[in-house]
């Protein structure tokens, strides 16, 4: 094997490895949503992805490690969707200088931004199950807390910047406000699941999220 | 057996039955908190209460039915603790006519009322697990939703009346506001469990609950 072959092989190997990880993560999401996080076995996940148990373990040391990778992926996707929504629906209204919006504009803009978000129901369910596993298992609780704190920190930065561009700011601690609004969304998902409410995320939350965001913010 | 004996027997039987149910509920709470709601078996619960499986089934048709009875008991206790707190700490400040409180009074009063509440951590954990079972099991999801809606309706009535006596009212839908504040408390419990934060419920929430209550209300 020449050194050229070695240099060429590395990216191929890396791309293939990436595809394997992606297929394992996709399959795991389905299996978690279908069977529950606790009940899902490494064997079932590997099989659903079309791989062996060995292929699973050459990518992830445990089901929990895979779950954290899945959370990172979903977090990144959702924050990107939020950035895209802000760029697409808020930016044109407020321009570069920052323009005050009236309450109707706020409601319309938030609804459109929410419409861009992937429907959260399955994700909310498996994440809640993983949280409960983390609450009972000290081996993963610290990592779960770190993930969650990191997520809310990034989310708060985005929301605070978007509000500022529309000349608003929170009247309580911003991260606390963002957590409360996120919990409102999560709670809405739970109620929708219990009540077999088939309406979309954005439709169910188009009243309550803007209302609480307005109640917890003021004009600068 | 005379008719007098019959009349006397009924309350004795009923009181004994009540004691059996109470012991089963107490034991179940411990077993649920220790082992998790899903893992806990009827056998384990009956044994922990000092009864046979037969005694369990002469009181509850299933683990789920017992769980609903446990939720009713905890709900009643917590709403009574809240009423007692309002009576003890808010009533003397506002009198019968209704007096405006300044923000410091609001914070102090809420903290004292929270201090009266039973520490929620174990209860929050088992209730969250039961919610997740209900989300996956259509046989109990409707009952769970009915229980939860009833709870928030009663809680909202109490909170709205307490606010009115202090000449405040919510600026958003009252039940939504109460749900958001309850979720803030539940979220605080989860974080405390993950972070092994041993501070009491009232201590951890003495900043955030009054802050959000003030942010979501206005003076009448």
Interface residues (C-beta under 8 A of the other chain):
Chain A: X36 X38 X125 X128 X129 X131 X132 X134 X135 X136 X138 X141 X142 X144 X145 X148 X171 X172 X173 X176 X179 X180 X183 X184 X186 X187 X190 X191 X193 X194 X195 X196 X208 X211 X212 X215 X216
Chain B: X36 X38 X125 X128 X129 X131 X132 X134 X135 X136 X138 X141 X142 X144 X145 X148 X171 X172 X173 X176 X179 X180 X183 X184 X186 X187 X190 X191 X193 X194 X195 X196 X208 X211 X212 X215 X216
